[in-house]
């Protein structure tokens, strides 16, 4: 715990040693991927493999395409008109653009946590079990069990167990974000996408969420977009640096932060631009 | 470049005053209208003292002051007034109201023995009572101390008799007649199809009903002949003798003897009659119960019809339809629909709902009724259902536009959160978007209700009538009769104001009815606003 409470230092970046675990090395595989919003090319020639049950951080300056790539992993960008892509993304060997794959079932396997916490104006309980309700789970006992498991995993159970029927909108900002994480993991997805999950939170809440990411890594493959280099260094096993829609460097976090092979990466990490 | 102004007031600030002026003018007109309606409408039932006026030509009149106004053509610096008195006794005076030059009134006194009577026929009367002939034949003179008690007792007894009679003749005999009608239709059908069993059954039914009818007639006769009718002998202003049977008297009061509490009680009793009773005397007297009920039921049905239609349409337009030029045209058309004059909707309602839809329903489900009842239509004529549908169509654009805006205002994050958990588009709409946009949708419904409740023109074509024989809701199956014609407050105002045989008598009722209509619309809106605020409270604190 103490390391969580230390304020992020800009002078010295702590790097976690990469802990290679058992699992498929190319669990998520992105190949020659390009993406357009209308005429504007947002991503170009992205190729990277995300291993199973590891945390991968996407870093880069604003507008570099890291969020776009993240939102394409569960096809959230389908909501936007006039999009186009080239190349392919596979999850566990199967293309997410496979016509036989329903986008709904893809999203059930790939959960997502957003930059701004976005709980529904429902009770805490209903928020957590929403993903189960939409697949038609009616059994109250099952829902309650899932709710408790998810909230425990999201380290929120002790704080809300006595007021599950209260509105979720009465929670604090950090609690809301952890509630959103609980909601995202309630239907046991395989992958968890996090789009700057801590950008609106204070350091203590950020610390809790980072701790959570360490624990969730045991079960989920996590892709996190962050603007905080310290956060990327603290939570991720591998880091990808993007700039202007291109993938500049992708390697273990240790390597990226200690010994980057690209000058641009080093410049960004040391704060000379971006 | 002009020199910078050193005034502390920025240029253009004068427009603030103009816009403020606009608000003041608008508010002034609204407040003026409401106070005019309120002052005139709320004082209708108040009973002021009634003067005896001596005119310079030797005539005397007894009447309640109705209006006072400047005489046409009198000089502006020295205005001359004239007064309108409600003198009543229409059968003698020819007219209930009388205009008199104020200059010609020599003296005005307020004698305590003036009696005001509200009567079943011929409007009110203001008389000086002489004697009372009680129902047992005994005569009580005005001078006797027992007069007033005996009089009020006789009035109450006569009222009870009259109400019983109305109950028998209008309601119970009415029910028998309705049943008889059904049986006769059945009999004609049976005879036509030569169904011997049914002919016998129907004939038996008719015989039973005939018997019941005779019984009720006898009962009615017994009620009226139950004793000699009490009557009041009185003099009018000119000294002519007037005999009023007390069964004709609805209410009697001594306007110059009443204390304030007595006047308040009288006001309350008249107000209660106005709200809870049925109309009398070409709608110029009595109550508005059927019109209040009709307006309320029609508005509620309209809202129930327009809300699902409008919401479903808006969901399709906003969430499912391909955004493009075609959709833009559809949207413009929907918005323009809101600007179509309401009478056009009335004509459409008559042509399509009543004749086409109603006619088809009659052909399909009420063929027997048509064939054996002189082609009397059931749904193929104006009625509650068609009125509600016509107004629903008219207010549809309001609900569509409001719902679209409400859906668009739901934070993007909520939509994405739902989709990201693997919910389908429909689940997202049903579970997230609709609840979150419910307050906005209700705002649209409130606007639609406000417009629908006050609309008259289209209703005149599709089912509102001056006087409906029965309410659209009663004790006989299916309880709610969507095919029936009904009365409506807005139409009632029009009918009283412009179609009434006695415009002077109708004038106060126009104001009272208008006030009631405004109050009803305000109440409906307050109800909807209350629901909306409760919904809003659920979403309070949502920060996106």
Interface residues (C-beta under 8 A of the other chain):
Chain A: X74 X76 X79 X81 X104 X105 X107 X108 X111 X112 X114 X116 X118 X119 X120 X121 X130 X131 X133 X134 X135 X167 X169 X170 X180 X183 X184 X186 X187
Chain B: X323 X411 X413 X414 X415 X416 X417 X418 X419 X420 X421 X422 X423 X424 X427 X431 X432 X435 X436 X538 X539 X540 X541 X542 X543 X544
